């Protein structure tokens, strides 16, 4: 079947979270005088390490930061609230993402975002990328009461687009939540490679893998010739 719709993950797929985190951390450091008893580089480096490519909840990250640096007069909740309110200002998309999504839209392919996370926070980050006008729907786990890899959130996305699983493609970076789960429903899946998984030598059973978004166009064109 030809690809008629594409479901996209957000973090690590459309949003280059690692590239966005460093400028955010530097900005946060500059805005909180209580942090400036340590060097900016030390704060940012520790933040990135503890964040572990977004795999550690930020409340834990901030609690550990304050403890490790012995910072007084500032709560982890204040830093977390600032993160939730301010991270969107630093969101960076992957190279060629916008142009590829625009070309897919022009070709008649429908698109939906399927993301785990806090509703307003993820929505604000998505909006900051400047591609929301290209999408037909946005599904975020907190708002839907469903979370990847639950098949129900994928089925909801397919129903919103009016397509069958065999007509859809999922693009994501998580081997289990994105790739395995979507393939088990009968979708094709493209793995957006990330440094953390590559460094670990993770074996991802996807229909294709991409480093750059331009490769996604090539795969879709090839599949739609068949």
N, C-alpha and C positions, 0 to 999 in steps of 0.2 A: 504493500500500500504506500501511496505517496504521503509525505509528511505535510499535514495541513495545520498543525499546531505545535508550538514548542512551550514547554514549561521550564521556567528558569528558577534556580536557587538565587539567593542574594549574596551573602557573605562568601567571599572566595570564588565567586562565579562572575557576577556583574560588578560587585564592589571589591576593589583591592583593599581588603581590610588591613593587611600588614602595612601597606604604603600609607594608609590613612591614619594609622594609629600613632606614628611618630610625630607628625605635625600637631595632632591633637594633644599628645602628652607634653610637648614643648609649650604649647599655648596654655595648657592647664597649669603647668609649673610657673609660668610667668604671672598668672593671675592669682595665685595663692602664696602670699608672702611666707606663710608658715612652712612651705616646702623648701624655701630657699636657704635653709641651713645646710643642705647638701647640694652638690653641683647638679646642674641641669642634665648633663650627660649621664650622671649616676642614676638620677630619678628616671629618666627616659629608658635607659638600658634595663633597669630593674623592672619597670612597668612592662616592657616588651617581653622580657623573659618570663615573668609571672603570668602574663596574659596567655602565653602558649598558643599563639595563632587563634585566639578567641575561644579556646576550649575550656577556660577556667572562668567561672562566674566573677563578675567585677567586684562584688562585695568581698569575696575572698582575696582578690588581687589587692584591693585598697587596704584591707585589714593587715595583710602581710607587709605591704609597703610601709605603712605607718609604724608597724612593729620593728621591721628591719632597720629603719632609719631613726627610730626613736623620736618621731615627730610628735610634738605636743600642740595643744590648742586647736586641733583640727580633727573632725570625725570622718570615718570612712563613709558615712552616709552622705555627708556634704560633698565629698568627692564623687561619689556614685551619682548623686542627683545632678551634679555638674556634667558628668559624662553623658548621662541620658539626655540632657538639654543641649549640650554643645557639640557632641561628636559629629552631628550632621554637617557642621560648618567645614569639616575637613575631609569629607567623603570623596574618594578618588576612584573612578571607574578604571577597569583594565583598558589597555591600549586597543584601539579599533572597535571597542564595544559599541559605541553609539552608531558609527557608520554601518556596522554589520546589522544591528537591530533595525535600523532604518531600511536597509536593503531587503531584509526578510519581510518587514511589514509591507513594503512596496510590491513584493512578489505575491502577496495575498495570504501569507502565513499569519495565523493568529497567535498571540502570546499572552501568557499569564505568569505572574510571580507566585512562587510557593516557597515561603520562608518560615523557619522556626524562629521564635523570639518574641519579645515584647511588641505588642501591636503598634503603638504610636512611635516608639523608637525605631523599629524597622521601617515603618512607613515613611518617617521623616528622612531616614538615610536613603531609601529608594528614591524619594522625590528629589533629593539633593543631586542625584546622578543626571537628572534632566532627560530621562527617557520614558517617563510615565505615560506620555501621550501615545506611545507606541504599543501600550499594553491594553488588553481587553478586560483583564481582571487582576486583582491583587488578593492573595490569600496569605494571611499571617497567623501562625498557630494560636497565639493568645486570643485573637479575635474570633477564630473559627472553633475553638475548643477541640482542635485536632492538631496532631503533631507528627511530622515525618519521623519514622517510616510507616506510620499507620496508613494502610491502603485507603482509608476513607478520605483523607485530604487530597490524594491524587485523583480519586474518583470524583470528588467535588469539583476539582479544577477541570477535569475532562467534561463534566456535565455543563459547566459554565461556558465552555467553548463549543459544545455541541459536537464533539468528536469521539470516536472510539479509541481505545488504547493503541491499536495498531496504526492509527493515523497520527499518533503523537510522539514527540521526542522530549526527553528530559535532559537538561543540561545542568550539571552540578559538580561540586568538588568532594562531597562526602561519599566514600565507597559504599557505605551501608544505607544511610538515610536517603540518599539521592539515587545512586546507581542501582544497587541491588533491589531496593524497594520498587522502583519504577519498572525495572525489567521483569520482575515477578508478576506485574500486572499486564505485561504484554507490550509495554512501550519500548522503543529503542532508547538508549541512553548514551550520552556523550560525557566523558569525564573531563572536567576542567582541571588540568593538573595543578597541584600546588606543591610548593617547595617542601613542606613538612612531610607529606606522604611520599614524595619522590625520595627524600633523604632516608626515610625509613625502609625504602624498597618495597612499599606496599603494592601488592598485586591487585589490580582493579579489573574486574570482568565487565568491561563496557563494550558497546558496539563500536566505539571510536574514542580516542582521546585527543585533546587539543591543548596547545600551549598558548596560541594566539587566536583571537576571535575570527580572524580571516579564514582559519582552517574549518570553522563551523560551516561557513558558506559552501566550501568545497564538498563537505560530507552531505549536506542537505541536497545540493544539486545532483550529486551522484546517486543518492537514494531515490530521488524523484525522477531519474531517468529510467529506473527499473520497472 
